[in-house]
Amino acid sequence: MDGEQRRETLLQMLGDTQEPLSGSALARRLGVSRQVIVQDIALLRATNRDILSTARGYLLYNPAGSRHNRCFMVSHTTQQIADELNTIVDLGGKVLDVIITHPIYGTITVNLIISSRRDVQEFVRKIATKQTKPLKELTDDIHYHTVEAESEEVLDSIEKALAEKKYLLSAP
């Protein structure tokens, strides 16, 4: 299989799943090194393919697809992170990112790709075990999440639940 065929196969593999695929797993399945996968991902991104890198692997993201997105401006304590994220995923949302607007550094966006309680648990565990602070603490707890769902109705339900819990500041 030449490079072009491998990249097409790679896109197909990423398109066939909603879960991230690790570079090592992709390399094993395609019979190449992980470094070749990293290079292929870079080449695909250069052709405007929306491939996200997450802690658990690569994910093909198609914002023009049948999914719907909404950005929520929220604020809560660090102890409420799990509740906020579980509220979103329990109602059918996927948290794509966290965004802050820092007074010195400007807008900072980090991909999260949280779509299940397991993902939430892992995220909260990493904050606790790595002895680090979430980005929201740089902006007095104010931050944004881009949330993806299968319909506007699901996003409306998420917005309502976040408002009821007093996490929602506004919905841009």
C-alpha positions in Angstrom: 0.0 0.0 0.0 1.5 3.4 -1.0 1.2 6.6 1.1 -1.9 7.9 -0.6 -3.8 4.6 -0.2 -2.7 4.4 3.5 -3.9 8.0 4.1 -7.3 7.1 2.5 -7.5 4.0 4.6 -6.6 6.1 7.7 -9.4 8.5 7.0 -11.8 5.7 6.5 -10.8 4.1 9.8 -11.2 7.4 11.6 -14.5 8.0 9.9 -15.9 4.6 11.0 -15.7 5.4 14.7 -16.8 8.0 17.2 -14.0 7.1 19.7 -10.4 8.3 19.4 -7.9 5.8 17.8 -4.4 5.9 19.2 -1.4 6.4 16.9 0.0 3.0 18.0 -3.2 1.2 17.2 -3.5 2.8 13.8 0.2 1.9 13.1 -0.4 -1.8 14.0 -3.5 -2.0 11.9 -1.7 -0.4 8.9 1.6 -2.2 9.4 3.7 1.0 9.8 5.4 2.8 12.6 3.6 5.3 14.8 5.9 8.1 13.4 4.5 7.3 9.9 1.0 7.8 11.3 2.0 11.1 12.8 3.3 12.2 9.4 0.2 11.0 7.6 -2.0 12.9 10.1 0.0 16.1 9.4 -0.3 15.6 5.7 -4.1 15.0 6.0 -4.5 18.2 8.1 -2.6 20.1 5.5 -5.4 19.2 3.0 -8.0 20.6 5.4 -9.0 17.4 7.0 -10.4 18.0 10.5 -8.5 15.5 12.6 -8.3 16.2 16.3 -5.5 15.0 18.6 -6.7 14.0 22.0 -5.0 12.3 25.0 -6.6 9.0 23.8 -5.8 9.3 20.1 -7.0 10.8 16.9 -10.6 11.7 16.0 -12.1 12.8 12.7 -14.2 15.8 13.3 -16.7 16.9 10.7 -18.4 20.2 11.8 -20.4 20.3 8.5 -22.0 16.9 9.2 -25.4 16.1 10.7 -24.3 17.1 14.2 -25.1 20.4 15.9 -22.8 22.6 18.0 -23.3 25.3 20.5 -20.9 27.2 22.7 -21.8 27.7 26.3 -20.3 30.3 28.6 -20.1 28.7 32.1 -18.7 29.2 35.6 -18.4 26.8 38.5 -16.0 25.6 41.1 -13.3 23.1 40.5 -15.3 20.6 42.6 -18.2 21.0 40.3 -16.3 20.0 37.1 -17.5 16.4 37.1 -21.1 17.5 37.7 -21.0 20.0 34.9 -19.4 17.6 32.4 -21.7 14.6 33.5 -24.7 16.8 33.0 -23.7 17.5 29.4 -22.8 13.9 28.5 -25.8 12.4 30.3 -28.1 14.5 28.1 -26.4 13.4 24.9 -23.7 16.0 24.4 -20.1 15.7 23.6 -17.8 18.4 25.1 -15.4 19.2 22.2 -13.2 21.7 24.0 -12.6 24.2 26.8 -12.0 27.9 25.8 -10.8 30.7 28.0 -10.1 34.4 27.2 -7.0 35.4 29.1 -6.3 39.1 29.5 -2.7 38.7 28.5 -2.5 35.6 26.3 -5.8 36.0 24.5 -8.1 33.1 23.5 -6.8 29.7 24.5 -8.6 26.6 23.2 -7.9 23.0 24.2 -9.6 20.0 22.7 -11.2 17.7 25.3 -13.5 15.3 23.4 -15.5 14.1 26.4 -18.5 12.0 25.5 -19.1 9.7 28.4 -19.0 9.4 32.2 -15.8 7.4 31.8 -14.2 10.3 29.9 -15.3 12.7 32.6 -13.9 10.4 35.3 -10.6 10.2 33.5 -10.4 13.9 33.0 -11.1 14.7 36.7 -8.7 12.0 37.8 -5.9 13.6 35.7 -6.6 17.0 37.2 -6.3 15.4 40.7 -3.3 13.1 40.1 -1.2 15.5 38.0 -1.6 18.1 40.7 -2.5 20.7 38.1 -5.2 23.3 37.8 -7.9 23.6 35.2 -7.7 26.4 32.7 -10.8 28.0 34.1 -8.8 29.0 37.2 -6.9 31.5 35.0 -10.1 33.4 34.3 -11.9 33.4 37.7 -13.7 30.2 36.7 -15.3 31.7 33.6 -14.8 29.5 30.5 -16.6 28.2 27.4 -17.4 24.7 26.1 -18.2 23.9 22.5 -20.8 21.1 22.8 -21.8 18.8 20.0 -25.1 16.9 19.9 -27.4 15.1 17.4 -30.0 17.9 17.5 -30.8 21.4 18.6 -33.4 19.9 21.0 -30.6 18.1 22.8 -28.5 21.3 23.0 -31.6 23.1 24.4 -31.9 20.4 27.1 -28.3 20.8 28.0 -28.6 24.6 28.1 -31.6 24.4 30.4 -29.9 21.9 32.8 -26.8 24.1 33.0 -29.0 27.1 33.7 -30.9 25.3 36.4 -27.6 24.3 38.1 -26.5 28.0 37.8 -23.4 27.0 35.7 -24.6 28.9 32.6 -23.6 32.5 32.3 -24.9 33.0 28.8 -25.3 31.2 25.5 -23.4 33.1 22.8 
